[in-house]
Amino acid sequence: MIFQSNESYEREVAIAQSLASMQVDGLLVSVAKTTRKFGHFTDLMREGIPLVFFDRACEEIEADKVVVDDFTGALNAVEYLIRTGCKRIAHFEAPQHFQIGYQRKRGYISALEKSGIAPDEELMVKCDTLEDALEVTPRIMRLKEPPDAIFAVNDMTASGALKVLKQLRFRIPEDVSVIGFTDGPVATVTDPQLSSVSQHGFEMGEKAMALLLDRMDVLKKDLPARLEILPTDLIIRESTRPLPVQ
């Protein structure tokens, strides 16, 4: 059974309660970004239902988790932008109460500092949906010193930025480079195609399900919680400048 919370805490709680009444054998969870209380998950665990968190995981609960190396993925993306000559790199960031947003922002800042570029609060904006990007991108490009690159926390946000940049007649990537994070289907249907950090979603799903099946084994229910951290890959496409020829 597959359920969508549509990023709603209330809907997530209702789904959890429904699954408890169904007496499911196990549950894979990517937490809604609006969730800040996790009692509905601890209730499930108290009832003996194994949980495995993936992608957007709950740090407050001792449970199996499968996540990607968000810090290094972001670091590599921003370092690539710097190596191609970008100096004012904006970050469209996610809420910071989950590691997924916090670590990607931390990687962004670390890459700037390693290259001697002072992080600019003006270039770090809360923007993690396509709708947010349609509103934020025109505003940030009207700055006295607009960015010459955008590192977005996910591909949908990056695609919104691409759309606005084209409407504003910026050349991509000559004037502004754009990198997303996910490398899902949207990355190859944008125009130009989107450079992105691949988080290997298929492999993440496989590992999460393997952990859950293992945890459902009666003999293994009391094992310590396990954490799987998957490496990322930077996939370069048309939305970023090429590296200079050495």
CORKAJO-V948907 format. One record per run of one state. SS is the DSSP state (~ for helix, > for strand, _ for the rest). FROM is the first residue (numbers start at 0). TO is the last residue. Records with the same first field share a line. If there is no record, write none. Layout:
# CORKAJO-V948907
SS = FROM-TO  FROM-TO
This chain:
# CORKAJO-V948907
_ = 0-7  22-24  29-37  46-48  54-62  68-68  83-87  93-97  114-119  126-128  141-147  152-153  167-175  182-183  188-193  198-199  215-216  220-225  230-231  235-245
~ = 8-21  38-45  69-82  98-113  120-122  129-140  154-166  184-187  200-214  217-219
> = 25-28  49-53  63-67  88-92  123-125  148-151  176-181  194-197  226-229  232-234
